[in-house]
């Protein structure tokens, strides 16, 4: 009966896989360093975003951004602003994974973001075109 062993191996494989995917979704920081290394090794342009964190659940609002990142430097976007479109693709009802995929691209490429936020007590639409940039390398 060699079959039982095969089944065991398969189950073990699946366990490892599900654990691994759970871990990777939590450790965004380690993922970033992996892509950095890969980009450095192959010389391909780095895939990156605009230095902004959003809420994981729709509606996607700005939680924070890097002061020296593209979003921080443009000075038009504020914490709490609602992201409504990326390159004219509506973000309403989209999963955060899809939003992140739309937001990221090759370093230096342009992404157009549209937000709705309160300015002086009034709802205003803010559109910005930003160049994607990798986050600054921090010495740890």
N, C-alpha and C positions, 0 to 999 in steps of 0.2 A: 504493500500500500504506500506508494510514493505520493499519492494525491494529497493526503492530509498535510504533509510538509509544505507542498506548494501553496495550499490555502493559507497556512500560517504565514508564510513569507509575504503573500499578497496583503494580508491584513496588516502586517507590520509596516509594509511599504506605505499603505494608505494612512496609517497613524502618523508616520513620520511626515508625510506630505501635508496632512492637515495641520499638524503642529507647526511645520515650517511656514505655511502661509499665514497662520495666525501671528507668528512672531514677526514676519516681515511687515505686516500691516501696522504693527505697533512701533517698529523701530525705523521710522523714517530717516533718522539721522544716519544709521549705518547704510541705508540704501544710497543716500547721497554720496557717501564716501566711495561706495562701490562704483557708481557711475563716473565719479571723478577719476578714479584709478583707470577705469576702462578707457575713458576719453584720452587720458594722458598716454596710455600704452599704444593705442591705435592711431592717434592723431585725428580722429573724427571729431567734428564739432560737438560740443557738449550740449545735451538737452537740459534746458533749465526754464525757470519761470520768471516772475517779476517781483519776487521778494515779498509775497503777501500770504497771510494765512486767512482761511475762511472757515466759517462754521461748517461742520461735517454734514449737517442736515439742512435741507432746503427750508425756507429761503436762505440762500448763501450770503451771509453778511461778513464784512471785513472784521476779523478778530484782532489782527495786528499786522504790522509790516516793518520791514527793515528800513531804518531811517536813511541809509545810504543805498538802498535798492531802488529800482526803477519807480515803484509806486511811491516810496518815501520822497524821492527827489522831485517828482512832478507836483507835489504839494496840493493836488486837487482832490485827493481822496482822503476820507476821514474814517476812523474806526466806527463801525456800525453801519456804514454805507451798504446798500444792497446791490449785489452784482446781478445785473439783469441780462447782459449779453456779452459774449466773447466772439470777436470777429463776426458780429451780427448773427451769431447763433444764440437763440434765447436759452438762458440757463434755468428757466422756471421748470421745476419738477425733475431736473436732472440729478443723478447720483453724484456725489462728490468725486468719485473716480473719473466720471465722464468730464466733469468740470475741470479737474486737474489735467486731464489729457488734452482738453482744448486749450488750456492756459499755457502748457509747456510746449517748447519747440526748440529749434536750433538756436544756439547762442547768437545774439545780434539780430535775430529776425524780429519783425514787428508784430505786435498783437494789439488789437483794438478792444478796449474794455468799456462797457457802459454800466454806470452805476446810477442808482437813485438814492439821494441822501437829503437830509434836512440842512438847509442853509438859511440862517436867519429865520428859522421857524417855518420856512416854506419848502415843499418838496421840489427838488430840482434834479434834472438829469445831468450827469457829468460823464462826458465821453473823453477818453484819453487814448492816445496811441503810444505804446511803450516798446522799447527794445528789450527783448529778453536778455537777462544777464544772470550768470551763476552767482550765488551768494558769495560774499567775500570770504576768502579762506581765513578761518580764525586759527590762530596758533593755540593748540591745546596743551 
